[in-house]
Amino acid sequence: MSTTTIALVTGGNRGIGRSVVEALAADGRDVIFTYNSGEGRAKEVVDAVAAQGRVAVAVHLDVTQPASFPGFADTVRQTLRDRWDRETFDILVNNAGIALHTPLGATDEETMDRLFAVHVKGIYLLTQTLATAPEGTAPLLADGGRVVNTSTGLARFVTPPYAVYGAVKGAVEVLTRYWAVELGGRGISVNTIAPGPVNTDFDGGYLRDENLQQIFSGLTAQGRVADADDIGPAVAALVREGTNWITGQRIEASGGFRI
Ligand SMILES: NC(=O)c1ccc[n+]([C@@H]2O[C@H](COP(=O)([O-])OP(=O)(O)OC[C@H]3O[C@@H](n4cnc5c(N)ncnc54)[C@H](OP(=O)(O)O)[C@@H]3O)[C@@H](O)[C@H]2O)c1
């Protein structure tokens, strides 16, 4: 049986999730990560992790399809057995996410439902599937494990048109605190990482705009805009040995944006 720490990262094929996967691998962890539409980029990440001397396995998951979660859990279970001779994994990083614009006067129900489906219902039911189990069976997330949920600076400060996105991320922060209590008896710590603006494909890659970068740099204590590799290592640090007593917390990784 492998004694390597094994993480599961949602949305690990690009952006912040990819950086999390690679930072965990750099810390000597093996990783199961998910992709939704980007299978090609998932293969690149598998190869990049192999080049780091660790194992990564890519599995398809659409977090808006809860009916698929039991099947996803079966795939994770089988992967753990086949690759590591294990029944459990150790670290869950709920990272997958989208942004949609929601000005108060021009937001329809479908847009709201989509944001809720990805950031609240999806995270809730996926974590339920992976971290808990019916009486008499063992959960896939090991006792003593870790959960990191991804929020955003937009749950602290206000930047229209992100009201609903900010609100559902606020819900993620509340779930973090509840789960810290609900899973705490098993020695599982649960925390939120809250990035500020990060230059990824997120929201159509809006932060590639150089004028916006200049404005945001001026609002940031460290005087620049983040890229994904400012966040992945922060998540890896949050789940390192010796940090398990930190739980129920919101850690903002924003370079001091709008403080
Ligand atoms: N970038 C920022 O400024 C920023 C700031 C604060 C917080 N965040 C949060 O950080 C997380 C990652 O953002 P990012 O910047 O890395 O975004 P990104 O580059 O757009 O990547 C989004 C990731 O989420 C996955 N995903 C999207 N919808 C999904 C679905 N329905 N089911 C499963 N996976 C899905 C994508 O998979 P595919 O590629 O396969 O579609 C991709 O891996 C999100 O939760 C986001 O809200 C981002």
The ligand as an SDF file (V2000), in Angstrom:
LIG
                    3D

 48 52  0  0  0  0  0  0  0  0999 V2000
   -8.7880   33.9290  -11.8740 N   0  0  0  0  0  0  0  0  0  0  0  0
   -9.2640   34.7020  -10.9210 C   0  0  0  0  0  0  0  0  0  0  0  0
   -9.1710   35.9330  -10.9870 O   0  0  0  0  0  0  0  0  0  0  0  0
   -9.8900   34.0740   -9.6930 C   0  0  0  0  0  0  0  0  0  0  0  0
   -9.9720   34.8660   -8.5310 C   0  0  0  0  0  0  0  0  0  0  0  0
  -10.5490   34.3150   -7.3980 C   0  0  0  0  0  0  0  0  0  0  0  0
  -11.0330   33.0380   -7.4040 C   0  0  0  0  0  0  0  0  0  0  0  0
  -10.9530   32.3050   -8.5490 N   0  0  0  0  0  0  0  0  0  0  0  0
  -11.4900   30.9330   -8.4760 C   0  0  0  0  0  0  0  0  0  0  0  0
  -10.4250   30.0230   -8.7150 O   0  0  0  0  0  0  0  0  0  0  0  0
  -10.9330   28.8470   -9.3260 C   0  0  0  0  0  0  0  0  0  0  0  0
  -10.1490   28.5410  -10.5850 C   0  0  0  0  0  0  0  0  0  0  0  0
  -10.2220   29.6650  -11.4400 O   0  0  0  0  0  0  0  0  0  0  0  0
   -9.2080   29.8830  -12.6710 P   0  0  0  0  0  0  0  0  0  0  0  0
   -8.8150   31.3070  -12.6700 O   0  0  0  0  0  0  0  0  0  0  0  0
   -8.1660   28.8430  -12.6750 O   0  0  0  0  0  0  0  0  0  0  0  0
  -10.2430   29.6670  -13.8910 O   0  0  0  0  0  0  0  0  0  0  0  0
  -10.0200   28.9930  -15.3270 P   0  0  0  0  0  0  0  0  0  0  0  0
   -8.6280   29.1950  -15.8040 O   0  0  0  0  0  0  0  0  0  0  0  0
  -11.1530   29.5000  -16.1550 O   0  0  0  0  0  0  0  0  0  0  0  0
  -10.2160   27.4140  -15.0330 O   0  0  0  0  0  0  0  0  0  0  0  0
  -11.4680   26.9360  -14.6300 C   0  0  0  0  0  0  0  0  0  0  0  0
  -11.3800   25.4690  -14.2850 C   0  0  0  0  0  0  0  0  0  0  0  0
  -12.6380   25.0240  -13.7920 O   0  0  0  0  0  0  0  0  0  0  0  0
  -13.0960   23.9230  -14.5920 C   0  0  0  0  0  0  0  0  0  0  0  0
  -14.5540   23.9720  -14.7110 N   0  0  0  0  0  0  0  0  0  0  0  0
  -15.3400   24.9970  -15.1560 C   0  0  0  0  0  0  0  0  0  0  0  0
  -16.6360   24.6250  -15.1550 N   0  0  0  0  0  0  0  0  0  0  0  0
  -16.6640   23.3460  -14.7160 C   0  0  0  0  0  0  0  0  0  0  0  0
  -17.7040   22.4010  -14.5240 C   0  0  0  0  0  0  0  0  0  0  0  0
  -18.9950   22.6920  -14.7830 N   0  0  0  0  0  0  0  0  0  0  0  0
  -17.3730   21.1720  -14.0440 N   0  0  0  0  0  0  0  0  0  0  0  0
  -16.0930   20.8610  -13.7840 C   0  0  0  0  0  0  0  0  0  0  0  0
  -15.0530   21.6720  -13.9680 N   0  0  0  0  0  0  0  0  0  0  0  0
  -15.3550   22.9220  -14.4440 C   0  0  0  0  0  0  0  0  0  0  0  0
  -12.4150   24.0850  -15.9490 C   0  0  0  0  0  0  0  0  0  0  0  0
  -12.3610   22.8380  -16.6200 O   0  0  0  0  0  0  0  0  0  0  0  0
  -12.2860   22.7420  -18.2550 P   0  0  0  0  0  0  0  0  0  0  0  0
  -11.0760   23.5390  -18.6860 O   0  0  0  0  0  0  0  0  0  0  0  0
  -12.1010   21.2880  -18.5290 O   0  0  0  0  0  0  0  0  0  0  0  0
  -13.5560   23.2730  -18.7730 O   0  0  0  0  0  0  0  0  0  0  0  0
  -11.0380   24.5910  -15.5000 C   0  0  0  0  0  0  0  0  0  0  0  0
  -10.2330   23.5320  -15.0800 O   0  0  0  0  0  0  0  0  0  0  0  0
  -12.4340   29.0890   -9.5610 C   0  0  0  0  0  0  0  0  0  0  0  0
  -13.1820   28.5270   -8.5170 O   0  0  0  0  0  0  0  0  0  0  0  0
  -12.5370   30.6050   -9.5230 C   0  0  0  0  0  0  0  0  0  0  0  0
  -13.8310   31.0130   -9.1370 O   0  0  0  0  0  0  0  0  0  0  0  0
  -10.3740   32.7780   -9.6840 C   0  0  0  0  0  0  0  0  0  0  0  0
  1  2  1  0
  2  3  2  0
  2  4  1  0
  4  5  1  0
  4 48  2  0
  5  6  2  0
  6  7  1  0
  7  8  2  0
  8  9  1  0
  8 48  1  0
  9 10  1  0
  9 46  1  0
 10 11  1  0
 11 12  1  0
 11 44  1  0
 12 13  1  0
 13 14  1  0
 14 15  2  0
 14 16  1  0
 14 17  1  0
 17 18  1  0
 18 19  2  0
 18 20  1  0
 18 21  1  0
 21 22  1  0
 22 23  1  0
 23 24  1  0
 23 42  1  0
 24 25  1  0
 25 26  1  0
 25 36  1  0
 26 27  1  0
 26 35  1  0
 27 28  2  0
 28 29  1  0
 29 30  1  0
 29 35  2  0
 30 31  1  0
 30 32  2  0
 32 33  1  0
 33 34  2  0
 34 35  1  0
 36 37  1  0
 36 42  1  0
 37 38  1  0
 38 39  2  0
 38 40  1  0
 38 41  1  0
 42 43  1  0
 44 45  1  0
 44 46  1  0
 46 47  1  0
M  CHG  2   8   1  16  -1
M  END
$$$$
